């Protein structure tokens, strides 16, 4: 940074570097390398390979520390940076990765946080971050759908325990076991075997299974997907509106800068 460069110009230059595709690509490549390093450590390797992985892991940890400090320096609003959930997650993971692995009490926490470094790929890639944000925002709506699904599960489990307990106590002995059996049916895990066993004594019991599968596998599943897609659409619209707002602010700033230069030029001409 040259001595004549103003702080705002310095921030703009850091932000351009931080948002550049080259910088983002390097960060993504290091995260992928970190994931491969973690996976390689689960194998029995020669001593020289393990030593190389340790050096690589230390280099990756140092890179992430420099990268998070660079992003913090590039952010004009430091408080906003720390209040952002993804930035806070990245900071915790990076700081946690600094825990020395030779400390027996902290070795488990250190290894766990190193595994979580792979999740930083979500915070770096905007599309993945948008999916996670939409999923988190859809949880309240999905909660009501899950509650209704639980009610349906409970009703069918009670019916199954009443009618089919004498057929197979291991599958329909009580409500709790019946709910586990219905979960097996809902996931299509050999559900026809369960149905045929009850049909030997209750030939019309296929109606019980088909109606349950129709409600759980088709109706509620599509409701879940619809809730997520709706929130994703809202999230995308909000991001587009925010992007348009930022672009408009940037244009206004540029116009103001041009206006100031014109005013300065006009004053010089008058002199």
VENQUIVEN-V434130 format. One record per backbone hydrogen bond with DSSP energy under -1.0 kcal/mol. CO is the residue of the C=O (numbers start at 0). NH is the residue of the N-H. Records with the same first field share a line. If there is no record, write none. Layout:
CO = NH ; NH
This chain:
1 = 4
5 = 9
6 = 10
7 = 11
8 = 12
9 = 13
10 = 14
11 = 15
12 = 16
13 = 17
14 = 18
19 = 23
20 = 24
21 = 25
22 = 26
23 = 27
24 = 28
25 = 29
26 = 30
27 = 31
28 = 32
29 = 33
30 = 34
31 = 35
32 = 36
33 = 37
34 = 38
35 = 39
36 = 40
38 = 41
39 = 42
45 = 49
46 = 50
47 = 51
48 = 52
49 = 53
50 = 54
51 = 55
52 = 56
53 = 57
54 = 58
55 = 59
56 = 60
57 = 61
58 = 62
59 = 63
60 = 64
61 = 65
62 = 66
63 = 67
64 = 68
65 = 69
66 = 70
67 = 71
68 = 72
69 = 73
76 = 80
77 = 81
78 = 82
79 = 83
83 = 87
84 = 88
85 = 89
86 = 90
87 = 91
88 = 92
89 = 93
90 = 94
91 = 95
92 = 96
94 = 97
95 = 98
99 = 102
105 = 109
106 = 110
107 = 111
108 = 112
109 = 113
110 = 114
111 = 115
114 = 117
115 = 118
116 = 119
117 = 120
118 = 121
119 = 123
120 = 124
124 = 128
125 = 129
126 = 130
127 = 131
128 = 132
129 = 133
130 = 134
131 = 135
132 = 136
133 = 137
137 = 141
138 = 142
139 = 143
140 = 144
141 = 145
142 = 146
143 = 147
144 = 148
145 = 149
146 = 150
147 = 151
148 = 152
149 = 153
150 = 154
151 = 155
152 = 156
153 = 157
154 = 158
155 = 159
156 = 160
157 = 161
158 = 162
159 = 163
163 = 167
167 = 171
168 = 172
173 = 177
174 = 178
175 = 179
176 = 180
177 = 181
178 = 182
179 = 183
180 = 184
181 = 185
182 = 186
183 = 188
184 = 187
187 = 189
190 = 194
191 = 195
192 = 196
193 = 197
194 = 198
197 = 201
201 = 204
203 = 206
204 = 208
205 = 209
206 = 210
207 = 211
208 = 212
209 = 213
210 = 214
211 = 215
212 = 216
213 = 218
214 = 219
217 = 221
218 = 222
219 = 223
220 = 224
221 = 225
222 = 226
223 = 227
224 = 228
225 = 229
226 = 230
227 = 231
228 = 232
229 = 233
230 = 234
231 = 235
232 = 236
233 = 237
234 = 238
235 = 239
236 = 240
237 = 241
238 = 242
239 = 243
240 = 244
241 = 245
242 = 246
243 = 247
244 = 248
245 = 249
246 = 250
247 = 251
248 = 252
249 = 253
250 = 254
251 = 255
252 = 256
253 = 257
254 = 258
255 = 259
256 = 260
257 = 261
258 = 262
259 = 263
260 = 264
261 = 265
262 = 266
263 = 267
264 = 268
265 = 269
266 = 270
